[in-house]
Amino acid sequence: MFESLFSPLQINGITVKNRLLVPAMVTNFATEEGLCTPKLASYHEAKAKGGWGLIITEDYAVAPEGRGFRGVPGLWTDEQMESHKAIPEAVHKYDGAKIFASYQLLMYLWEIRM
């Protein structure tokens, strides 16, 4: 009945080892500046170690005004981008696990508040 769960899946030329997917879940494990922390990297590494085929990160903010809450990972500075390299490095240690980033842009809320 569940044989297909453990069969590979192709997504735009990327082979995912099985059909077990972890959706984006908010952790608030990044720093106030949006940098990756060891806790955030190990959170995703544990999913890969557990055998999940595809992990989708929590929403990454692409501008400081686009954060919806504290502890949101950011990708608007070089320092942030460099710090978040730890996540795919940790995930890819485990038997073909893949990770996709989810992006958050709450600029429209910022404009409404103005």
N, C-alpha and C positions, 0 to 999 in steps of 0.2 A: 504493500500500500504506500509506503514512503520511499520507495527506491529512488524516485526522481529527486528527492531532497539531497541525496548524496552524489548526484551526477553533476558533472561540470556544466557551466553556463557561459555563453559568449555574450558580452555586452560591448558593442562597438569595437570589436577586435580584441578585447581583454577577456582572458579566460579566468573565470572564477571557479575555484575547485569544487564548490558545492553550492547549493541554493539557500544556505543558511545566511541570513542577512541581519545585521544589527542596525536598526534605524538610528537616526540622530537623536541623542538625548542630552539635555543640558546638564552639565556637571558643575560649572562655576569653578573649575580647577585651574584656570589661567590666572596670571597675576592681574592686578588692577591696570597694568600697562598693556595687557593682552599677550604677554609672553607665555610660552609653554613652561610648565613646571614638571618636575619629575613625577608628581602624582598624576598629571594629565597624560603623560607619555605611558606610564605603567598601566593606567586605566585601559587604554586602547591595546597595549601589549597583552594584557590578560585576556581580552576577547580573542585575539589572534591565537594565543596559546590554547585557548579552549576549543579551537577548531572552527570558528566562524569563517565562512568563505569571503564575505564582504562586510566591511565595517564602514558606516557612514558617520563622519564626525558631527559633533554639535556645530551649530552655525558659527562661522567665522565672520567677524565684522570686517568690512573693507574700508571703513572710515571711522574715526572716533565718534562722530555724531550718529553713526549707524548702530551703536550698541544698545541693546534693549535692557541690559542689566549688568551688574558687576561680574567680574571674572570671565567675561567673554573673550575667547581667543581672538587675536587681531592679526590682520595681514596688510596693514597700511604702512609699515616701516620695514626697512631692511633687517633691523634687529629682531623684529617679530618673525619674519620669514625664516631667518636663520635659526631661531630657537625652535620653531615648529618642525624642522627637519628631523628632530628626534623621534617624532611619532611614526612616520613611515619606516624609518630605520628600525624601530622596535618591532613594528608589526610584520615587516617583511622577513624577519628571522624565522617565522613559523610557517613552514609547509605551504607556501603559495598564497597566504592570506593577502587580500587586497583591501585598500582603504581609499575612500572617496571623501573629498571635503564638501561640506555644505556651507553655503554663503548666506549671510544675513545682511540686509540693507534696509534700515529703518529711517532712511533720509526723509521719507514723506512725513513721518511723525515729527521729525525735527522741524520741518517746514511749517507744519500745522501749528506747532507751539510758538513759532515766531509771530 
